[in-house]
Amino acid sequence: MSSNVFRSGIGWLHLDRGPDGLSVWSVAEAPRSALYEAAVEVNILLEGSDDIDRADLTLVGEVMGRIDHYLETGLRFVGEAVEADPAFFGLTEPEAESYRGLPATDVPLDSPQLNFYADEWHLRFAEGRLPICDPYGLAVVFHGQRPLRIDDLSDATDVDVDVDVSVDVDGSGIAGGADGSGRQGP
């Protein structure tokens, strides 16, 4: 298979090898966010296969085409989680007070990146002013179009930045430690 392929709705993708046999497809022309005034890196990570068509390319194209909608959804989800459980983010109740009622676009997270997997995708904010963001940021984990949880990446290693501790803010019962996927992100 060629290391460069074109897919309608996404554009050109380039294949790189990740750790442990992970195939990392990077979108050559990243979507530009008006919210962040920057391009947002997009990766599709596949375990045990180079076959890009195993990924949900329709979802990838949907998210890329409505990038600011999904960024705002992720920011809103984090803002609500900070209000619900400030300690998870490394904040005391008094410190969290300044985040209460904050518009989603003012949640202090930066450097967004999209990482798609076979069964979910992660909106990773590589930087932010919340204590939890040191040193690798945090990830809002989505299933389809819906955010499910927030992954704490602070204890991750350079290679293992998309798994760690999660918080369940919507009562779905998806939380409580490592997600067990063994995924490794770029």
N, C-alpha and C positions, 0 to 999 in steps of 0.2 A: 504494500500500500504506500502511496506517495505520502511524504511528510507535509504536504500542503494540499488542502482540499477546499473547494468552494461549496457553500450551502446557502441556498436562497433564504433570505430573511436574516442571515447572520453575516455572510461574507466569507472572506478567506480565513482559514484556520491553519495553524502551524502546530505540528506534533513535536513534543519534547518528551524525554524520558524523565520520570520522577523517581523517587526512592521506591524500593521494593516492587519493581515492575509496574508502577503506576504510569499510565499514559496521560500526559497533560496536553490538551489541545488549547491553544491560546488564540483568541480572536485578534486578527491582525489590525483591524480598524475598530478600536474600542468606542463604545457610544459616549457621547459627550453629555455631561450633566450641566444643565443651566444652574441648578441649585449649588453645585460645587465649582462651577466654572472650570471644569477639567474633564478629561477623559477618565472613564472608569474601566479598569482592567477586568477582562472576562476570561475565565478558564473553565474548561470542561475536563473533569478528572475521572478517568475510567480505570477500574481495577481489573487486571487480567485480560485486557483487550485494547487494541488500537482502533476498533470499529466505532467511529464517531457516530454512526447511525444508531448505536445502542442508547445514546443519550436522548433525552426528550428535547429535541431541537426546536419543536414548536414552542415549548415553554421558554427556552433560551431566547428565541427571537422575540417573544412577547415581553419578557423582562427587559431586554435590550431596547426595544421600541418604546417602552414606557419607563425608562430608567429613573426619572425623577419621582414618579409615582411610587415606585418600590423603595427608593431611598427614603422618601418621606414616611412611608409605611413602617420601615425599619426604625427610623428615628423616633417615630411616635411610640412604637412598641417599647423601645429602650426607655423613653421618658416615663411611660406608665410603669415600667418595671422599677425604675429608680424610686418612684413614689411608693410603690408597694413593698420594696425590700432594699432600702438604701445600704444596708450592711453588705449585701452581695456585691455591691459596686465599690466597697471600701469607704463608704460615707457614714458619718454619724447622723442621727436625726437632725441636729441643728444644721449640719453641712448640707443635708438633702433639702432643707427648706428653700434654698435658692433655686432648686429645680422644679418645685411644685408649680403646676400650671404653665410651665415653659412651653412655648410653641415648638412643635417638632423640629422646625428648621433651626432652632437655637440650641438643641441638644449638642453638647460639645464633643462631637465625634468627627473625625476627618479621615482622608485617604481611603475611600470606599473601594471595595473589590468584590466581584461576583465569582463564586466558585460553585459550579454545578456538579452534582454527583448523580448516580443512578436513581436514588430514591428521595433526594432532597437537595436544596441548594443553600449556600451560606452567603449572606451579605456581611462581609468582614470589614470592619472599620479598623484599619491598622494603627490609627493614632486617635488619641482623645485626652481630654483633661480629667476624666474620671480615674480614680486610683486603679481600678480594675484593668485599665488599658495599658499599664506598664508591665512588660515591655512590648507585647505583641498585639494589643488591641483586644477587641471582642468580636463575636460573630452572632448575628441574628440568623437563626436557622429557620428556613421556610420549607413547607411541604406544599408544592404547587404555588398558589398565590397567597397563602396564609402563613404568617409568622407563628412559629411554635414555641421557641425558647431562645434563650441567650446563652451562648457558650463563653465561659471564662477562659481566655487564652493566656493568662498571666503566667501560668506554670508550664506552658508549652516550651518545646525546644525550637531551634531554628527550623527544623524540618517538620515538626509535629505541631503546627499552629492552628489546626481546625478541630481539635478535640480537647476536652477537659471537663470542667464542671459546668452544670446548667442550672438555670432557674426557671421555674414554671410560673408564669404570671397570669395565665388565663384559665387555670384550673383544669387543664386537659390531662394532667397526670404525667406529662412528659418532662421529667426532670430527675434530679437526684444523682448527680455524679457523672462520670464519664459516659459517653453515649455508646461505648463499646464497638464502634464501627471500625476502629483501627485505621481510619483514613489519615492520610498525611497530606497536608496542604502546602502549597508553595510559599 
